[in-house]
Amino acid sequence: MTERTEGKDRPQVLHLGKEDAVEVTRVLCEAFAEYPVMRHVLGPGGPDYRQRLDTLVHMFVMARVYREETLLGVPHGTGLGAAALVSVPDGSGSPPAFAAFRETVWEKLGPEPRARYEALGDAWSGFRVEVPHLHLNMIGVVPPCQGLGFGRALLEHVHRMSREDETSQGVTLTTEVPSNVPLYEHFGYEVRWHGHGRKAPGLESWGLFRPDERA
C-alpha cells in the first residue's frame, strides 16, 4: 500500500497495488452483496452466491490491475474500510493477460451470467460522455464504517485526480439505486439527458457526469 494523507482529521486514501487485490475484493463484496447489478448478473441466490460474487468482483478488481489503472482504499483496523476502482475509458481495450484471466472467470460462472453482463455492457455504452474523463467503476464502504466519511474521502480524492490530470475533464459513474442519485448530485454530478433508462427487467440505471470546475 502507498499512503496518501488527505488531511489531519480526514480519512486517509491509499493508492493500492496488486498485492491488495484480495482485500479490495473483500471490501467491495461486503458493500455490493445485495447490489442490483450483482443479483442480476449472478442470478438467483444460493449457498454458493457469496463465492460466485467474490469471483465476479475479483474480476472487476483485476481489470484495474492488468490495465495499470487505479485501486483506492481507506484503512480501517488491520485492513480496509472502503475501496474504489477508477478507470480511464480511452477505448484501448484489454491486455491479452487480462483477456485470458477473464475467460477463466466466465468458465467458473457460466454462459448465462456472462450473457447478462455483456448485455448490460452494451446497454451502458449509451451513457458515454464524449470528452476525456475518469470513470468511477465501483465505490463501496463496509457496513461497520458507513457514516464515517470514508465514501466522501474517496469521492473527493477521485475528483482531485481528475482535476490534476490534464487530459481529464471530469468523472463519470453509474448507479442502479435510485436513492444514490440525489447523493451524487449533492457532490456535483449531473444525470445527462441520455443517462437514465431500464437496462434489463427490473434493473434501472443512471449515468452521471461531474465536470471538473476548471472544465
Sequence and secondary structure as in RCSB ss.txt:
>XXXX:A:sequence
MTERTEGKDRPQVLHLGKEDAVEVTRVLCEAFAEYPVMRHVLGPGGPDYRQRLDTLVHMFVMARVYREETLLGVP
HGTGLGAAALVSVPDGSGSPPAFAAFRETVWEKLGPEPRARYEALGDAWSGFRVEVPHLHLNMIGVVPPCQGLGF
GRALLEHVHRMSREDETSQGVTLTTEVPSNVPLYEHFGYEVRWHGHGRKAPGLESWGLFRPDERA
>XXXX:A:secstr
 B     TTS   EE  GGGHHHHHHHHHHHTTT HHHHHHH S  TTHHHHHHHHHHHHHHHHHHTT EEEEEE
ETTEEEEEEEEE   S    HHHHHHHHHHHHHH HHHHHHHHHHHHHHGGG  SS  EEEEEEEE GGGTTSSH
HHHHHHHHHHHHHH TT  EEEEEES TTHHHHHHHTT EEEEEEEEEEETTEEEEEEEEE TT 
